[in-house]
């Protein structure tokens, strides 16, 4: 093949030289020398000419934004296996470990390698028991090979003994509180596992891994892959051995240590799934893990690829720094999502569950070469979690999530001009925009071909690294369609089209309507990178005397149109808002009103209502919708102009959805005082904390002291599971009205400052203590803990209050701070705080 290319290039160069078109330029670059009529052209220069021609052609088709993070990380050796023996000292926030790295050189001779390890204390490095020289560095170490060097393809295994006080990557939660349930857990993405495991921490070098860890026997220890052994060592200690024998990127290595129980389930295809929970939240576990096996079964069907790993585990942890993390075979998630039956429709784990599980294919089985292609992880995970909501919750939930994703992506475009395939494209693009682009791609090629393409892609690159072009090639091979334009306009270039839809009647004699022209125009001048999009736009046609049908308008030019024959009640342009675009709709008012009532999708009904003058159809819209948030929205709109709302309020006071009930209690303020009290007294008994909190606050403002005391006593929160919303509202109101029990109430608030409670509880307690200017040694001690904590909102607020306290009570605070220091990083934080002051 290369020979034929060079023959073609010879001909091109000869023709150009004969025409004197490139002779001077080629001579200038030393690519050609002339001896009479003879042309001498070396192979390397021909290659340069060929590559230049190919690059020029590619740039005409695809426009890349420069991306400093688009390069794959170089490495001289291929790392193959990581074996870790670890001792965790949680009270010192320290680890001691020995990691063995197995690798094979990629060069003829390698005389040194680099391992990442910021802040790691390297004690000893050896190969087969013989010490190796190394050069310590703040970010890791250069390890020197023996004098003979490491040779191409010859396997090497080195052992590193080390200690570390990880600033990132491994987190210690709750060990400062003797009554707490201590936890240790990891978060490796993006490149943070290097802080507690020295190794080559790169996306593009997949390895197998194993962890042997010794810890107290009354804890559970969870890691990637299969649990090989669980050995009792005596003296209350155990050793766990976890093995991950399939290759994955090292940022996906995980560790979780906590007091946990679990429940095992099995998917339809036999995948063992272990769902962990806290012993005191066992009743909530069925609600947290609702649909888990269904999601696994559905993902296997949708991807066409069986779950690729040995098992699947999910572990809740306190104060996780993100919502969740898709470590290979073992997802960690924030225990904030541990919900119950009363709050499932307000807060649940379903979409997070689906998102992280989808990553087991997209992100873990196939992994991007560099951050430039990170969208292949998050866009697919978001696409699949949205589809799970459509299948298992409701199509309306799916439509609204996509709609909000589109709003976020378009808003992000105002200040960020990066395309989807860019390392700095940002969350709104990598998650939201990418999922919408995949939906448009599915809509274009059709669901069967979309699924076949994904199956081919996953099988072709299983356990490997991928680029955006690999997915484009997979779709081309399976569908036969050229994907260049789609990738160019949606993935390799930034911006979304600006579209205007208009409608024109076409009449015949006697002014009888023969049909309608639906016209869509695009304004490329509003794009930073002006171009015309090619987009298939669906039309949902509602004839007056026939069933609904669909048409497609292909937008390829500045303006394109399609004719809809017959008498039409209304047409929905781009139903369910599939196209990611800045839309302007110039449609007849009668169409908007009809769409508000009769559109198939709730998102189309709501958009029609918000666009036209449709207040008179609100009662019908409220009655027709089964989607709770939409029903709450329409109810609020209707009540704002209703003179006699009492009957409607009573009807929806017991609605199944919490947002509808909250809307009722927010709107009763237009009734007389006694009627308001009746509503609020019932609302205080509501099962939802947000509704209950609203009603308690409003009712306490209306009643006399005796009833206030009775209400506060009757509604006191129990020790059962709750989200903390009502608990802290109740404490605030009690401190306002119950002066006799003020001291004991403040002690309760101080109690919630302890590390055993989640960060949002501790923040609420901090706010109440600050409002009441109540700072004892106990409260200040936990305030210092908040400042040392890794939870950013808690740390930020604790720092602010500590700086104020340093001004008013420096001696007391200084004494407590001195008592607290247990590790070098804690000392560093204390010095930083005092220096700031």
C-alpha positions in Angstrom: 0.0 0.0 0.0 2.8 2.4 0.8 4.4 1.9 -2.5 1.3 2.9 -4.4 1.1 6.1 -2.3 4.6 7.0 -3.2 3.9 6.4 -6.9 1.0 8.7 -6.8 3.1 11.4 -5.0 5.9 11.0 -7.6 3.3 11.8 -10.3 1.9 14.8 -8.4 5.3 16.2 -7.7 6.4 15.8 -11.3 3.3 17.5 -12.7 3.7 20.4 -10.2 7.4 20.8 -11.0 6.7 20.8 -14.7 4.2 23.6 -14.1 6.7 25.4 -11.8 4.0 25.5 -9.2 5.9 24.1 -6.2 9.5 23.9 -7.4 10.7 26.9 -5.4 8.9 25.8 -2.2 10.2 22.3 -2.4 13.8 23.5 -3.0 13.4 25.9 -0.1 12.7 23.0 2.3 15.4 20.8 0.8 12.9 18.2 -0.4 14.0 18.1 -4.0 17.3 18.6 -5.8 17.5 19.1 -9.6 20.2 17.7 -11.8 19.2 18.7 -15.3 15.8 17.1 -16.0 16.4 14.4 -13.3 14.5 14.6 -10.0 16.0 13.0 -6.9 13.5 12.6 -4.1 14.4 10.7 -0.9 11.9 8.4 0.8 11.7 10.5 4.0 10.9 13.6 2.1 8.2 11.8 0.1 6.7 10.7 3.4 6.7 14.3 4.6 4.9 15.5 1.4 2.4 12.7 1.7 1.7 13.4 5.3 1.3 17.1 4.6 -1.2 16.4 1.9 -3.1 14.0 4.1 -3.1 16.6 7.0 -4.4 19.3 4.7 -7.2 17.0 3.5 -8.1 16.1 7.1 -8.2 19.7 8.2 -10.7 20.5 5.5 -13.0 17.8 6.9 -12.4 18.1 10.7 -11.5 21.1 12.8 -9.7 20.3 16.0 -9.4 22.8 18.9 -5.8 22.7 20.2 -5.8 20.4 23.3 -2.8 20.3 25.5 -4.4 17.4 27.3 -5.0 15.4 24.2 -1.7 13.6 24.2 -1.2 10.1 25.5 1.4 9.8 28.2 4.7 8.3 27.1 6.2 5.3 28.9 9.4 3.3 28.2 8.0 0.1 29.7 4.6 -1.7 29.6 3.4 -2.2 33.1 1.4 -5.4 33.4 0.7 -6.2 37.1 0.5 -4.4 40.4 0.6 -6.4 43.6 0.1 -4.4 46.8 0.5 -5.4 50.5 -0.9 -2.6 52.7 -1.1 -1.7 56.3 -3.5 1.2 57.0 -3.1 3.3 60.2 -6.3 5.4 60.2 -5.7 7.4 63.3 -2.4 8.6 61.9 -4.0 9.0 58.4 -1.1 6.9 57.1 -0.3 3.8 55.1 2.7 1.5 55.0 3.0 -0.6 51.9 5.0 -2.8 49.6 4.1 -2.7 46.0 5.5 -5.0 43.4 5.4 -3.8 39.8 5.8 -6.2 36.9 6.7 -4.7 33.5 8.3 -5.4 30.1 10.6 -2.8 28.4 9.4 -1.4 25.1 12.8 -0.2 24.0 16.0 -2.1 23.2 17.5 -1.0 26.5 16.0 0.9 29.4 18.2 2.3 32.1 15.6 4.0 34.4 11.9 4.3 34.9 9.6 6.8 36.6 6.9 6.0 39.1 4.4 8.5 40.3 4.2 9.1 44.1 3.6 12.6 45.3 4.6 12.9 49.0 5.4 9.2 49.1 8.4 8.3 51.4 10.4 5.7 49.5 12.1 3.3 51.9 13.6 0.7 49.7 13.4 -0.4 46.0 14.7 -3.8 44.9 14.7 -6.3 42.0 14.9 -9.9 43.0 16.2 -8.9 46.5 18.9 -6.7 45.1 18.7 -3.0 45.9 18.2 -0.5 43.1 19.3 3.1 43.2 16.6 5.7 42.9 16.3 9.5 42.9 13.6 10.8 45.1 11.4 13.6 43.8 8.4 15.5 45.3 6.2 13.9 42.7 7.6 10.4 42.7 10.9 8.6 42.0 13.3 7.8 39.2 14.3 4.2 39.6 17.7 3.1 38.1 18.1 -0.2 36.3 21.1 -2.5 37.1 24.2 -1.8 35.1 23.1 -4.2 32.4 19.9 -2.3 32.0 16.4 -3.7 31.3 16.2 -5.3 27.8 13.4 -5.3 25.3 10.6 -7.8 26.0 12.4 -9.3 29.1 9.9 -9.3 32.1 11.0 -7.3 35.2 9.6 -7.2 38.7 10.6 -4.6 41.2 9.4 -4.2 44.8 8.9 -0.8 46.5 8.7 -0.4 50.3 7.1 2.9 51.2 5.1 5.0 53.6 2.6 7.8 52.8 0.4 10.4 54.4 -2.0 10.7 51.4 -3.3 14.2 50.7 -5.5 12.8 48.0 -6.6 9.4 46.7 -7.2 7.8 50.1 -9.5 9.3 52.7 -9.9 8.7 56.4 -13.4 9.5 57.8 -14.6 9.6 61.4 -11.5 8.2 63.2 -11.2 11.3 65.4 -14.4 10.5 67.2 -14.3 7.6 69.6 -18.0 7.1 69.2 -17.8 7.2 65.4 -17.9 4.5 62.8 -14.5 5.0 61.1 -14.1 4.5 57.4 -11.2 4.5 54.9 -12.0 4.7 51.2 -10.2 5.7 47.9 -11.0 7.9 45.0 -8.5 7.4 42.2 -9.9 9.5 39.3 -8.3 11.5 37.7 -4.7 10.7 38.9 -5.0 10.4 42.6 -4.2 6.8 43.4 -0.5 7.7 43.1 -0.8 9.4 46.4 -1.1 6.1 48.3 0.3 3.6 45.7 3.5 4.5 43.9 3.2 3.4 40.3 2.9 4.6 36.7 -0.5 6.3 37.0 -1.7 6.6 33.4 -4.8 6.0 31.5 -3.1 4.3 28.6 -1.3 1.5 30.4 -3.8 -1.1 31.6 -2.7 -3.6 34.3 -4.0 -6.4 36.4 -3.9 -5.8 40.2 -4.2 -7.3 43.6 -4.4 -6.0 47.1 -3.6 -7.8 50.4 -4.6 -5.8 53.4 -4.5 -6.3 57.1 -7.1 -4.6 59.3 -9.4 -5.1 62.3 -11.7 -8.1 61.9 -15.0 -6.2 62.8 -14.6 -4.2 59.5 -15.4 -5.1 55.9 -12.6 -4.6 53.4 -13.7 -4.3 49.7 -11.6 -4.0 46.6 -11.6 -4.8 42.9 -12.2 -8.3 41.5 -12.5 -11.5 43.4 -12.0 -12.1 47.1 -9.4 -14.9 47.1 -8.9 -15.3 50.8 -10.2 -13.8 54.1 -7.8 -15.0 56.8 -8.1 -14.6 60.6 -4.7 -13.6 62.1 -5.7 -13.5 65.8 -5.6 -10.5 68.1 -8.7 -9.2 66.4 -7.0 -8.8 63.0 -7.8 -10.2 59.5 -6.1 -10.3 56.1 -8.1 -9.9 52.9 -6.7 -10.8 49.5 -8.5 -9.3 46.5 -7.5 -10.1 42.9 -8.3 -8.2 39.7 -7.1 -10.6 37.0 -8.4 -8.6 34.0 -6.6 -5.5 32.8 -7.9 -2.1 33.8 -6.5 1.4 34.2 -4.9 2.1 37.6 -7.2 5.0 38.5 -9.9 2.4 38.9 -8.1 0.6 41.7 -10.2 1.0 44.8 -10.3 0.3 48.5 -13.1 0.7 51.0 -13.0 -0.2 54.7 -16.1 0.3 56.8 -18.5 -1.5 59.1 -20.9 -3.0 56.6 -23.3 -5.8 55.9 -24.4 -6.9 52.5 -27.1 -8.6 50.4 -26.2 -10.8 47.3 -28.3 -10.9 44.2 -27.7 -12.5 40.8 -28.5 -11.1 37.4 -30.3 -13.0 34.7 -27.0 -14.0 33.1 -25.5 -15.1 36.4 -23.5 -12.0 37.5 -23.0 -12.0 41.3 -24.0 -8.6 42.7 -23.2 -7.6 46.2 -24.9 -4.6 47.7 -23.4 -3.3 50.9 -25.2 -1.2 53.6 -24.7 0.1 57.1 -26.1 -2.4 59.7 -28.4 0.4 61.1 -29.8 1.2 57.6 -30.8 -2.4 56.7 -34.4 -1.4 56.2 -33.4 1.2 53.6 -31.3 -1.1 51.4 -34.2 -2.4 49.3 -35.1 1.2 48.3 -31.5 2.2 47.7 -30.8 -0.8 45.4 -34.2 -0.8 43.8 -33.9 -1.9 40.1 -30.2 -2.9 40.5 -30.5 -6.4 38.9 -32.9 -5.0 36.3 -30.3 -2.3 35.3 -27.7 -5.0 34.9 -30.0 -7.1 32.7 -31.0 -4.1 30.6 -27.4 -2.9 30.0 -26.3 -6.3 28.8 -29.2 -6.3 26.3 -28.6 -2.7 25.2 -24.9 -3.0 24.7 -25.1 -6.5 23.3 -22.0 -7.4 25.4 -22.2 -9.5 28.5 -21.0 -7.9 31.7 -17.2 -8.2 31.3 -16.0 -8.6 34.9 -16.1 -11.3 37.6 -18.7 -9.7 39.8 -20.2 -6.3 40.8 -20.2 -4.6 44.2 -21.6 -1.3 45.5 -20.4 0.4 48.7 -21.8 3.4 50.4 -19.4 5.7 52.3 -19.7 8.8 54.3 -18.8 12.2 52.7 -17.7 10.8 49.4 -16.2 13.7 47.5 -18.4 13.0 44.4 -21.8 11.4 43.9 -20.2 8.0 43.1 -17.2 6.4 41.4 -17.2 3.5 38.9 -14.2 1.6 40.0 -13.8 -1.7 38.2 -16.3 -4.2 39.7 -16.7 -2.0 42.8 -18.6 1.3 42.8 -18.3 3.6 45.7 -21.1 6.1 46.3 -22.1 8.8 48.8 -24.4 7.5 51.5 -26.4 10.6 51.0 -28.4 8.5 48.5 -29.5 6.1 51.2 -33.2 6.9 50.9 -36.4 5.3 52.2 -39.9 4.7 50.8 -41.1 8.1 52.0 -38.4 10.0 50.0 -37.8 7.7 47.0 -39.6 10.1 44.6 -37.5 13.0 46.0 -34.1 11.4 46.3 -33.0 8.0 45.0 -30.0 6.2 43.7 -31.5 4.8 40.5 -29.8 7.1 37.9 -26.5 7.1 39.8 -26.7 3.3 40.0 -27.3 3.1 36.2 -24.6 5.7 35.4 -21.9 3.9 37.4 -22.9 0.5 36.2 -22.8 1.7 32.5 -19.2 2.8 33.2 -18.2 -0.9 33.6 -18.5 -1.0 29.8 -17.8 2.6 28.9 -14.7 3.8 30.8 -13.6 0.5 32.3 -13.8 -2.1 29.5 -12.9 0.5 27.0 -10.9 3.5 28.3 -9.9 6.8 26.6 -6.3 7.2 25.5 -6.2 10.7 27.0 -8.6 13.3 28.6 -9.4 14.5 25.0 -11.6 11.4 24.6 -13.0 11.4 28.1 -16.5 12.1 26.7 -16.6 8.5 25.6 -16.8 7.6 29.3 -19.2 10.1 30.7 -21.5 10.7 27.7 -22.3 7.1 27.3 -22.8 6.6 31.1 -25.2 9.6 31.1 -26.9 8.4 27.9 -27.6 5.0 29.5 -28.7 6.3 32.9 -31.2 8.6 31.1 -32.5 5.7 29.1 -32.8 3.6 32.4 -35.0 6.4 33.8 -37.2 6.2 30.7 -37.6 2.5 31.0 -37.8 2.0 34.8 -39.2 5.3 36.1 -41.0 7.2 33.4 -40.5 8.7 29.9 -41.3 12.1 31.4 -38.4 11.8 33.8 -36.2 11.0 30.8 -37.4 13.9 28.8 -36.9 16.4 31.6 -33.4 15.2 32.4 -32.4 15.5 28.7 -34.1 19.0 28.6 -32.0 20.2 31.6 -28.9 18.7 30.1 -29.5 20.7 26.9 -30.0 23.9 28.9 -26.7 23.3 30.7 -24.8 22.5 27.6 -26.0 25.6 25.7 -25.3 27.8 28.7 -21.8 26.4 29.0 -21.2 27.3 25.3 -21.4 31.0 26.2 -18.0 31.0 27.9 -16.4 27.7 26.9 -15.6 27.3 23.2 -14.2 23.8 23.5 -15.7 21.0 21.5 -16.9 17.8 23.0 -13.7 15.9 22.1 -11.5 18.1 24.2 -9.8 17.6 27.6 -11.2 21.0 28.9 -14.7 20.7 27.4 -16.1 20.6 31.0 -18.8 18.7 32.8 -21.8 20.1 31.0 -20.3 18.8 27.7 -18.7 15.5 28.7 -21.9 14.5 30.5 -24.9 16.4 29.2 -24.0 17.4 25.7 -22.4 14.1 24.8 -25.4 12.2 26.0 -27.6 14.3 23.7 -25.3 13.9 20.8 -25.5 10.1 21.2 -29.3 10.4 21.3 -29.2 12.3 18.0 -26.9 9.7 16.5 -29.4 7.0 17.6 -32.3 8.9 16.1 -30.4 9.3 12.8 -29.2 5.7 12.2 -32.0 4.0 14.1 -31.9 2.0 17.3 -31.0 -1.4 15.8 -28.0 -0.1 13.9 -27.0 2.1 16.9 -27.0 -0.9 19.1 -25.1 -3.1 16.6 -22.4 -0.3 16.3 -21.9 -0.1 20.0 -21.6 -3.9 20.3 -19.0 -3.9 17.5 -17.1 -1.0 19.2 -17.0 -2.7 22.6 -16.0 -6.1 21.3 -13.3 -4.6 18.9 -11.6 -2.6 21.7 -12.4 -4.6 24.8 -9.8 -4.1 27.6 -8.1 -1.5 25.4 -7.8 2.3 25.0 -9.8 4.2 22.5 -10.1 7.5 20.7 -13.1 9.4 19.3 -12.2 8.2 15.8 -12.5 4.6 16.9 -16.2 5.0 17.6 -16.7 6.9 14.3 -15.0 4.0 12.5 -17.2 1.5 14.3 -20.4 3.2 13.2 -19.1 3.5 9.6 -18.2 -0.2 9.4 -21.6 -1.3 10.8 -23.9 1.1 9.2 -22.1 2.0 6.0 -22.9 5.7 6.6 -20.2 8.2 6.4 -19.9 9.6 9.9 -17.4 12.4 9.1 -19.9 15.2 9.0 -21.7 14.1 12.1 -18.4 13.9 14.1 -17.3 17.2 12.6 -20.3 19.2 13.5 -21.1 17.7 16.9 -17.9 16.2 18.4 -14.8 17.8 16.8 -16.2 21.3 16.7 -18.0 23.4 19.3 -21.3 25.2 19.2 -25.0 24.3 18.6 -27.1 25.4 15.7 -29.5 28.4 15.9 -32.8 27.3 14.4 -36.0 29.1 13.6 -39.2 27.1 12.8 -42.1 28.8 10.9 -45.4 27.7 9.4 -47.2 28.9 6.3 -50.6 27.9 5.1 -51.2 26.8 1.6 -54.7 27.5 0.4 -56.7 26.6 -2.7 -60.0 28.1 -4.0 -62.5 29.4 -1.5 -59.7 29.8 1.0 -59.7 26.1 1.8 -56.5 25.0 3.5 -54.7 22.5 1.4 -51.9 22.0 3.8 -49.0 23.7 5.7 -45.3 24.4 4.9 -43.1 23.8 7.9 -39.9 25.8 7.3 -36.7 25.6 9.4 -33.9 28.1 9.0 -30.4 28.1 10.5 -28.4 31.2 11.3 -24.7 30.2 11.2 -23.5 33.8 11.8 -24.2 33.3 15.5 -21.6 30.6 15.8 -18.0 31.3 16.6 -17.2 28.7 14.0 -19.7 29.5 11.2 -21.0 26.4 9.4 -24.2 24.8 8.2 -25.4 21.8 10.1 -27.0 18.8 8.4 -29.8 17.6 10.7 -32.9 15.4 10.4 -35.7 17.1 12.3 -38.8 15.0 13.3 -42.3 16.5 13.1 -45.1 15.0 15.1 -48.2 15.7 13.0 -51.7 15.8 14.6 -54.4 15.9 11.9 -57.9 16.9 12.9 -59.6 13.8 11.8 -56.9 11.1 11.8 -54.2 9.5 13.9 -50.8 11.0 14.8 -48.0 10.4 12.3 -44.4 11.6 11.9 -42.5 13.4 9.1 -38.9 14.2 8.7 -37.5 17.6 7.6 -33.9 17.3 6.4 -32.1 20.6 7.1 -29.0 20.8 4.9 -29.2 24.4 3.7 -29.8 27.8 5.2 -33.5 27.1 4.8 -35.4 23.8 4.2 -39.0 22.9 4.3 -41.5 20.1 4.2 -45.2 20.1 3.2 -47.8 18.7 5.5 -51.0 18.1 3.6 -54.6 18.3 4.9 -56.3 20.0 7.8 -53.9 19.9 10.7 -54.7 20.6 14.4 -51.0 21.1 15.3 -47.5 20.0 14.5 -44.8 19.5 17.2 -41.5 20.5 15.7 -38.7 18.3 17.1 -40.9 16.3 19.6 -39.2 15.5 22.9 -36.5 18.0 22.0 -34.1 15.5 20.4 -32.1 18.1 18.6 -29.6 20.1 20.7 -30.2 23.5 19.3 -31.1 27.1 20.2 -34.7 27.0 19.0 -37.1 29.8 18.1 -40.6 28.7 17.2 -42.9 30.9 15.1 -46.0 28.7 15.3 -49.7 29.7 15.3 -51.3 30.4 18.7 -54.0 27.8 18.1 -51.2 25.2 17.6 -49.6 26.1 20.9 -52.9 25.7 22.8 -53.7 22.4 21.1 -50.1 21.2 21.8 -50.4 22.1 25.4 -53.3 19.7 25.8 -52.7 17.1 23.1 -48.9 16.6 22.7 -47.7 13.1 23.3 -44.8 14.1 25.5 -45.1 16.1 28.8 -42.1 18.2 27.9 -43.8 19.3 24.7 -47.0 20.1 26.6 -45.1 22.2 29.1 -43.1 24.1 26.4 -46.3 24.8 24.6 -47.9 26.2 27.7 -44.9 28.4 28.4 -44.8 29.7 24.9 -48.5 30.6 24.3 -51.3 32.1 26.2 -52.8 28.9 27.6 -54.0 29.7 31.1 -57.6 28.6 30.3 -56.4 25.0 29.6 -54.5 24.6 32.9 -57.2 22.5 34.7 -57.2 20.0 31.8 -53.3 20.0 31.8 -53.2 19.3 35.6 -55.7 16.5 35.2 -53.9 14.9 32.2 -50.4 14.7 33.5 -49.2 11.7 35.5 -45.7 13.2 36.1 -45.6 14.7 39.6 -43.2 17.6 39.1 -45.1 18.7 36.0 -48.4 18.4 37.9 -46.9 20.6 40.7 -45.8 23.2 38.2 -49.2 23.4 36.5 -51.0 23.5 39.9 -48.9 26.4 41.0 -49.6 28.3 37.8 -53.3 27.7 38.1 -53.5 28.7 41.8 -51.8 32.0 41.2 -55.0 33.3 39.4 -57.7 31.2 41.1 -60.1 33.2 43.3 -61.5 30.2 45.2 -58.6 27.7 45.5 -59.8 25.8 48.6 -61.5 22.9 46.7 -58.5 22.3 44.5 -56.0 22.6 47.4 -58.0 19.9 49.3 -58.0 17.7 46.3 -54.3 17.7 45.9 -53.4 17.8 49.6 -53.0 14.0 49.6 -51.4 13.7 46.1 -48.9 10.9 45.8 -46.0 13.1 44.8 -44.3 15.2 47.4 -43.8 18.2 45.1 -47.5 18.5 44.6 -48.2 18.4 48.3 -45.5 21.0 48.9 -47.1 23.2 46.3 -50.4 23.0 48.1 -48.9 24.0 51.4 -47.0 26.9 49.8 -50.2 28.3 48.3 -52.6 28.0 51.2 -51.4 31.4 52.5 -54.2 33.0 50.4 -56.8 31.3 52.6 -58.1 32.7 55.9 -55.9 32.1 59.0 -58.0 29.3 60.5 -58.1 27.4 57.2 -54.4 27.8 56.9 -53.9 26.3 60.3 -56.0 23.3 59.4 -53.9 22.6 56.3 -50.6 23.1 58.2 -51.7 20.8 61.1 -52.2 18.0 58.6 -49.0 18.9 56.8 -47.0 18.5 60.0 -47.9 14.8 59.8 -46.7 14.4 56.2 -44.2 11.6 55.5 -41.9 13.8 53.5 -39.4 15.9 55.5 -39.4 18.9 53.2 -43.2 19.1 53.3 -43.3 18.6 57.1 -40.6 21.2 57.7 -42.5 23.9 55.7 -45.7 23.2 57.6 -44.1 23.2 61.0 -42.4 26.6 60.4 -45.5 28.3 59.2 -47.8 26.8 61.8 -45.4 27.8 64.7 -45.7 31.4 63.5 -49.5 31.4 63.8 -50.3 29.6 67.1 -50.0 30.5 70.7 -47.2 29.4 73.1 -49.1 26.4 74.5 -49.7 25.0 71.1 -46.2 25.7 70.1 -44.8 23.7 73.0 -47.2 20.9 72.2 -46.3 20.9 68.5 -42.6 20.9 69.1 -42.9 18.0 71.6 -45.2 16.0 69.4 -43.1 16.5 66.2 -39.7 15.8 67.8 -37.5 13.8 65.4 -36.9 10.2 66.3 -33.6 8.3 66.0 -34.8 6.5 62.9 -33.4 7.2 59.5 -34.0 10.7 58.1 -32.4 13.1 55.7 -31.7 15.7 58.4 -33.9 18.4 56.8 -36.7 18.2 59.4 -34.3 17.5 62.3 -32.4 20.8 61.9 -35.5 22.8 61.2 -37.0 21.4 64.4 -33.9 22.3 66.4 -33.9 25.9 65.0 -37.5 26.4 65.9 -37.1 24.8 69.3 -34.2 27.2 70.1 -36.4 30.1 69.0 -39.4 29.2 71.2 -38.2 26.9 74.0 -35.9 29.0 76.2 -36.2 26.6 79.2 -34.4 23.8 77.3 -32.0 26.0 75.4 -28.8 24.5 76.9 -29.8 20.9 76.3 -30.8 21.7 72.7 -27.5 23.3 72.0 -25.8 20.2 73.4 -27.7 18.2 70.9 -26.6 20.5 68.1 -23.0 20.1 69.2 -23.4 16.4 69.1 -24.3 16.7 65.4 -20.9 18.4 64.8 -19.1 15.1 65.4 -17.4 13.3 62.5 -19.7 10.3 62.7 -22.4 12.4 61.0 -22.4 13.4 57.3 -21.0 16.7 56.2 -24.3 18.3 55.4 -25.5 17.5 59.0 -22.3 19.0 60.4 -22.8 22.2 58.3 -26.4 22.6 59.5 -25.2 22.2 63.1 -22.3 24.7 62.6 -24.9 27.2 61.2 -27.1 26.9 64.3 -24.1 27.2 66.7 -22.9 30.3 64.9 -26.4 31.9 64.9 -26.6 31.3 68.7 -22.9 32.3 69.3 -22.5 29.1 71.3 -18.9 27.8 71.3 -17.7 25.5 74.1 -14.6 23.4 74.0 -16.7 20.5 72.6 -18.1 22.6 69.7 -14.7 24.2 68.9 -13.0 20.7 68.9 -15.4 19.5 66.2 -15.1 22.8 64.4 -11.4 22.1 64.1 -12.2 18.7 62.8 -14.4 20.3 60.2 -11.5 22.5 59.1 -9.2 19.4 58.7 -11.9 17.5 56.8 -11.7 16.8 53.1 -15.4 17.8 52.5 -14.9 21.2 50.8 -18.1 23.0 51.9 -17.6 21.8 55.5 -13.9 22.8 55.4 -14.6 26.2 53.9 -17.3 27.1 56.4 -15.2 25.8 59.3 -12.2 27.8 58.3 -14.4 31.0 58.1 -15.7 30.5 61.6 -12.3 29.5 63.0 -10.7 32.7 61.7 -13.4 34.6 63.6 -12.8 32.6 66.8 -9.0 33.2 66.5 -9.7 36.9 66.9 -12.0 36.6 69.9 -10.6 33.6 71.8 -7.0 32.7 70.5 -5.7 31.0 73.7 -8.6 28.5 74.0 -8.6 27.7 70.3 -4.8 27.5 70.2 -4.8 24.9 73.0 -7.4 22.8 71.2 -5.6 23.0 67.9 -2.3 21.9 69.4 -4.1 18.8 70.9 -5.5 17.8 67.6 -2.4 17.5 65.4 -1.8 13.8 64.5 -0.1 14.0 61.1 2.2 16.2 59.0 -0.6 17.4 56.7 -2.8 18.3 59.7 0.1 20.4 61.1 0.5 22.0 57.7 -3.1 23.0 57.6 -3.0 24.4 61.2 0.1 26.6 60.3 -1.7 27.8 57.2 -4.8 28.8 59.2 -2.8 30.7 61.8 -0.7 32.3 59.1 -3.8 33.4 57.3 -5.1 35.1 60.5 
